[in-house]
Amino acid sequence: MILLLQLVFWVSLAALVWTHVGYPLAVWLLARVRPRPVRRERILPSVSLIVPAYNEEAVIERKLENALALDYPPDRLEIVVTSDDSRDATHDITARFASRGVRLIHCERGGKVAAQDRAVRETTGEIVAFGDANVLWEPQSLRELVAPFADPEVGMTCGQVRLVNPAAGTNQEGVYWRYEMWLRERESLVHSMTGSNGAIYAVRREAYREVDPRFGHDLSFPYLMVQNGYRAVYEPNARATESMTTDIEDEFQRKVRMFEHAWLMLFRGRMFRLRVGPVYWIELVSHRLLRYWSGPLHVAFLASSVLLAGRGTFYAVALGVQLAGLALVALSIAARGRIRPLRILHYYLLVTLATVIALAGYLRRGVPATWDKAAGTRL
């Protein structure tokens, strides 16, 4: 029994240290000593810009004005709003843009991915680009987003999203997101990124795949690109802005929903096929598998530390460090986030807890395909 507890302790500790410290350092070093930059050229392929929408009356007008203002030849760009059976004024507002070339596709309620699939089938652009309704792109972003497609190895590109907190709040998602963008850029230089985002990305039409509507493109498309012989790359010059949720409690609920989909893909998405090659397989295991398992790993680490604390100084110190961290988070909660240095620790704990709650939710009830509006600019 003691040997089993020690095994749990050391395996969970090693996995947590690797995914949060060792892997970022390793991929940073590899990106410096053996980068694989893609070829970028000022190409102008035909593009279908698809905006998935569900009850977006608060933001859809601004989004369409933003899309029409993109610095891209109008005769090379079609703009489509694909509505997942919106019940507010989304359709009426979109209809006002019909004279300016914007098309509405009204889908039956089936989820974001199903709406995107239909829009891809009913458009013709060589490149299909996607942007959420609450996200604004910089004028040059589309040109920058398609530039890497000059490289025939590239099947998908993803731009840089800047998260803006519209009010003074406790959410530290912006700090985490900057780190995530830094890591994706290094992964892209080494081989391919392991995650995308719904705010600004594009796919070569022949590389597009219709997936289980519960999966989502954010996490499924990058590894599917690699499995089908392409690269999924990060393009930091394609920039967009999105307002994030103000408070950490709101972000926690969003993370739980996101991780439920992540667990579905881990168990049923065939993510870890060896045909992706050893480098990308290590990226997936390090950045996705171990990151999503960080919550259960922390639970196992804490439980084994409690049971082993009386059997050695190292185990006792490990337990003390964990308890001190929990005490600091409790202090941050009691102070309502006013102690700024503790906010990141508080954020980390909630995100870690979200993986555990999401796993329980996935095992209990599964994951629906339909979606709701995100918080932030979507009021």
C-alpha positions in Angstrom: 0.0 0.0 0.0 2.8 2.4 0.9 4.6 1.7 -2.4 1.4 2.4 -4.3 0.9 5.7 -2.5 4.5 6.6 -3.2 4.0 5.8 -6.9 0.9 8.0 -7.0 2.8 10.8 -5.3 5.8 10.8 -7.6 3.9 10.2 -10.8 1.4 13.0 -10.1 4.2 15.4 -9.1 6.3 14.6 -12.2 3.3 15.0 -14.5 2.4 18.3 -13.0 5.9 19.7 -13.1 6.4 18.5 -16.7 3.2 20.0 -18.1 3.5 23.3 -16.3 7.3 23.9 -16.3 9.3 21.2 -18.1 7.3 21.2 -21.4 7.1 25.0 -21.9 10.9 25.2 -21.4 11.5 22.2 -23.7 9.4 23.6 -26.5 10.9 27.1 -26.1 14.4 25.6 -26.4 13.4 23.4 -29.4 11.8 26.4 -31.2 15.1 28.2 -30.8 17.5 25.5 -31.9 15.4 23.7 -34.6 12.6 26.0 -35.8 10.4 25.1 -38.8 9.0 28.4 -40.1 6.4 28.3 -42.8 6.6 30.2 -46.1 4.5 33.3 -46.0 3.5 35.3 -49.1 1.2 38.1 -49.9 -1.4 35.9 -51.6 -5.0 36.8 -52.1 -7.1 33.5 -52.3 -10.8 33.7 -52.4 -12.1 33.6 -48.8 -15.4 32.7 -47.2 -15.6 34.5 -43.9 -18.2 32.6 -41.7 -19.6 34.1 -38.6 -21.5 31.6 -36.4 -24.3 33.2 -34.5 -26.8 32.4 -31.8 -28.8 35.3 -30.4 -26.2 37.9 -31.2 -28.4 41.0 -31.6 -26.1 42.9 -29.1 -23.0 42.5 -31.2 -23.8 41.3 -34.8 -24.0 44.8 -36.3 -20.6 45.8 -35.1 -19.2 42.5 -36.2 -20.5 42.9 -39.7 -19.3 46.5 -40.0 -15.9 45.2 -38.8 -15.9 42.4 -41.4 -16.8 44.8 -44.2 -14.0 47.1 -43.2 -11.3 44.4 -43.6 -8.5 45.3 -46.0 -9.2 42.6 -48.5 -10.5 42.8 -52.1 -14.3 42.6 -52.0 -14.4 40.4 -55.1 -12.3 37.8 -53.2 -14.3 37.8 -50.0 -17.8 36.5 -49.2 -19.3 37.1 -45.7 -21.8 34.7 -44.3 -23.7 34.7 -41.0 -24.7 31.1 -40.1 -27.4 31.3 -37.5 -28.1 28.4 -35.1 -31.8 29.2 -35.2 -31.4 32.6 -33.4 -34.6 33.8 -31.7 -33.7 37.4 -31.2 -33.1 40.2 -33.8 -30.0 38.6 -35.2 -31.7 37.7 -38.5 -33.3 41.2 -39.0 -30.0 43.0 -38.3 -28.1 40.7 -40.7 -30.7 41.3 -43.4 -29.9 45.0 -43.4 -26.5 44.1 -44.7 -27.7 42.0 -47.6 -27.3 44.9 -50.0 -23.6 45.1 -49.0 -23.1 41.4 -49.9 -23.6 39.7 -46.5 -25.6 36.5 -46.7 -27.6 34.8 -43.9 -27.9 31.1 -43.5 -30.7 30.1 -41.1 -30.0 26.7 -39.6 -32.1 24.5 -37.5 -30.9 24.4 -33.9 -28.1 21.9 -33.9 -25.1 23.6 -32.4 -22.2 25.8 -33.6 -20.3 23.1 -35.4 -23.4 22.0 -37.4 -24.0 25.6 -38.4 -20.4 26.0 -39.5 -20.5 22.7 -41.5 -23.6 23.9 -43.4 -22.0 27.3 -44.2 -18.8 25.6 -45.5 -20.9 23.4 -47.8 -22.8 26.4 -49.1 -19.8 28.7 -49.8 -17.0 28.5 -52.4 -13.9 30.3 -51.1 -10.6 28.5 -51.4 -10.1 29.4 -47.7 -12.8 29.3 -45.1 -12.2 31.7 -42.2 -14.2 31.9 -39.0 -14.7 34.6 -36.4 -17.0 34.7 -33.4 -19.6 37.4 -33.4 -18.2 39.2 -30.4 -14.7 39.5 -31.8 -13.3 42.4 -33.8 -10.5 41.9 -36.3 -7.9 44.5 -37.1 -8.1 45.6 -40.8 -5.0 43.7 -42.0 -5.9 40.5 -40.1 -7.4 38.6 -43.0 -4.4 39.3 -45.2 -2.1 38.1 -42.5 -4.2 35.1 -41.7 -4.1 33.7 -45.3 -0.4 34.5 -45.9 0.9 31.1 -44.5 -1.3 29.2 -47.0 1.3 30.0 -49.5 3.0 27.0 -47.9 1.3 23.8 -49.2 2.0 22.1 -45.8 -0.3 24.5 -44.0 -3.9 23.4 -43.5 -5.0 25.8 -40.8 -3.9 29.1 -39.3 -5.0 30.8 -36.1 -4.5 34.4 -35.2 -3.7 36.3 -32.0 -6.5 37.3 -29.7 -6.1 40.1 -27.2 -8.5 39.7 -24.3 -9.7 42.9 -22.8 -11.3 43.2 -19.4 -14.1 45.9 -19.8 -14.2 46.7 -16.1 -12.2 46.3 -13.0 -12.7 42.6 -12.2 -10.9 39.6 -10.7 -10.6 37.5 -13.8 -6.9 36.7 -14.7 -7.8 35.0 -18.0 -5.8 37.7 -19.8 -2.6 36.7 -18.0 -3.2 33.0 -18.8 -4.1 33.8 -22.4 -0.9 35.7 -23.1 1.1 32.7 -21.8 -1.1 30.4 -24.0 -0.4 32.5 -27.1 3.3 32.4 -26.3 3.3 28.6 -26.0 1.2 28.1 -29.2 3.7 30.2 -31.1 6.6 28.0 -30.0 4.6 24.8 -30.8 3.9 26.2 -34.2 7.6 26.8 -34.9 8.4 23.3 -33.7 5.7 21.5 -35.6 2.0 22.6 -35.1 -0.1 24.2 -32.4 -2.2 21.9 -30.3 -5.1 24.3 -29.8 -6.9 27.0 -31.7 -9.7 29.5 -30.8 -13.0 30.5 -32.2 -12.1 34.2 -32.5 -9.9 34.2 -35.6 -8.8 31.1 -37.6 -8.9 29.8 -41.2 -8.8 26.5 -42.9 -7.8 25.4 -46.4 -11.1 24.2 -47.9 -9.8 20.8 -48.9 -8.4 20.3 -45.4 -11.8 21.1 -43.7 -13.3 18.1 -41.9 -16.8 17.7 -40.5 -16.5 16.5 -36.9 -18.8 15.3 -34.2 -20.8 18.5 -33.5 -20.0 18.3 -29.8 -16.2 18.5 -30.4 -15.8 22.1 -31.7 -13.0 23.2 -33.9 -10.8 24.8 -31.3 -9.2 21.6 -30.1 -10.2 19.1 -32.7 -9.0 20.8 -35.9 -5.3 21.3 -35.0 -4.7 17.5 -34.5 -6.9 16.6 -37.4 -4.9 18.8 -39.7 -1.7 16.9 -38.6 -3.3 13.5 -38.9 -4.2 14.4 -42.5 -0.8 15.6 -43.5 -1.0 19.3 -42.8 0.4 21.7 -40.3 -1.7 24.0 -38.0 0.2 27.2 -37.4 -0.2 30.3 -35.3 -0.1 33.6 -37.0 0.5 36.4 -34.5 0.2 39.2 -37.1 -3.5 38.4 -37.6 -4.9 40.2 -34.6 -8.3 40.4 -33.0 -9.8 41.7 -29.8 -12.4 40.1 -27.5 -13.8 41.2 -24.2 -13.5 38.6 -21.5 -15.7 38.0 -18.6 -15.2 40.4 -15.7 -15.0 38.2 -12.7 -13.2 34.9 -12.1 -16.4 33.2 -11.0 -17.9 33.8 -14.5 -14.8 32.5 -16.1 -15.0 29.4 -13.9 -18.4 28.4 -15.3 -17.1 29.0 -18.9 -14.0 26.8 -18.2 -16.2 24.0 -16.8 -18.2 24.0 -20.1 -15.0 24.1 -22.2 -13.4 21.2 -20.3 -16.5 19.0 -20.7 -15.9 19.2 -24.5 -12.1 18.6 -23.9 -12.8 15.4 -21.9 -15.1 14.2 -24.7 -12.3 14.7 -27.3 -9.7 13.0 -25.0 -11.9 9.9 -24.6 -13.5 9.7 -28.1 -11.7 12.1 -30.4 -8.8 9.7 -31.4 -6.4 12.6 -30.6 -3.4 10.5 -29.8 -2.9 8.5 -33.0 0.8 7.8 -33.5 0.7 8.7 -37.1 1.0 12.4 -36.2 4.7 11.7 -35.5 6.7 11.7 -32.3 7.2 15.5 -31.9 3.6 16.4 -32.3 2.5 13.4 -30.2 4.6 14.7 -27.3 3.1 18.1 -27.8 -0.4 16.7 -27.5 0.4 14.6 -24.5 2.2 17.4 -22.7 -0.1 20.4 -23.5 -3.4 18.7 -23.8 -3.6 15.3 -22.0 -1.6 16.3 -18.9 -3.1 19.8 -18.8 -6.6 18.5 -18.8 -5.7 15.9 -16.2 -4.1 18.5 -14.0 -7.1 18.6 -11.7 -7.3 14.9 -11.0 -3.5 14.9 -10.7 -3.6 17.6 -8.0 -6.3 15.6 -6.1 -4.1 12.5 -6.3 -1.0 14.5 -5.3 -2.7 16.1 -2.3 -4.3 12.8 -1.1 -1.0 10.9 -1.3 0.8 13.8 0.5 -1.7 13.6 3.4 -1.2 9.8 3.7 2.6 10.0 3.4 3.3 13.1 5.4 4.4 11.1 8.4 6.9 9.0 6.4 9.4 11.5 5.4 10.4 15.2 5.4 9.8 15.6 1.7 6.3 14.4 1.9 5.6 16.6 4.8 7.0 19.7 3.0 5.0 18.9 -0.1 1.8 18.7 2.0 2.7 22.0 3.7 3.3 23.8 0.4 -0.1 22.6 -0.9 -1.9 23.6 2.3 -0.2 27.0 2.2 -1.4 27.5 -1.4 -5.0 26.7 -0.4 -4.8 29.1 2.5 -3.6 31.9 0.2 -6.5 31.2 -2.2 -8.9 31.3 0.7 -7.4 34.7 1.7 -7.9 35.9 -1.9 -11.5 34.9 -1.8 -12.1 36.5 1.6 -10.5 39.7 0.2 -12.8 39.6 -2.9 -9.8 39.6 -5.2 -8.4 42.9 -3.9 -5.0 41.3 -3.2 -3.6 41.4 -6.7 -0.6 39.0 -6.3 -3.0 36.2 -5.2 -5.4 36.5 -8.1 -3.3 34.3 -10.4 -3.1 31.6 -7.8 -6.8 31.9 -7.3 -7.4 31.6 -11.0 -5.1 28.6 -11.3 -7.0 26.8 -8.5 -10.4 27.5 -10.1 -9.2 26.3 -13.5 -7.8 23.2 -12.0 -11.0 22.6 -10.1 -12.9 23.1 -13.3 -11.2 20.1 -14.9 -12.4 17.9 -12.1 -16.0 19.2 -12.1 -16.1 19.0 -15.9 -14.9 15.4 -15.8 -17.7 14.5 -13.4 -20.2 16.3 -15.5 -19.1 14.6 -18.7 -19.3 11.1 -17.0 -22.7 11.9 -15.5 -24.6 13.5 -18.4 -22.3 13.8 -21.5 -21.9 16.9 -23.6 -24.6 18.7 -25.6 -23.9 19.9 -29.1 -25.9 23.2 -28.7 -24.2 26.3 -27.4 -25.0 29.5 -25.6 -23.6 33.0 -25.9 -20.3 33.6 -24.2 -20.0 36.2 -21.6 -18.0 39.4 -22.0 -19.3 41.5 -24.8 -22.2 39.2 -25.3 -24.7 40.7 -22.9 
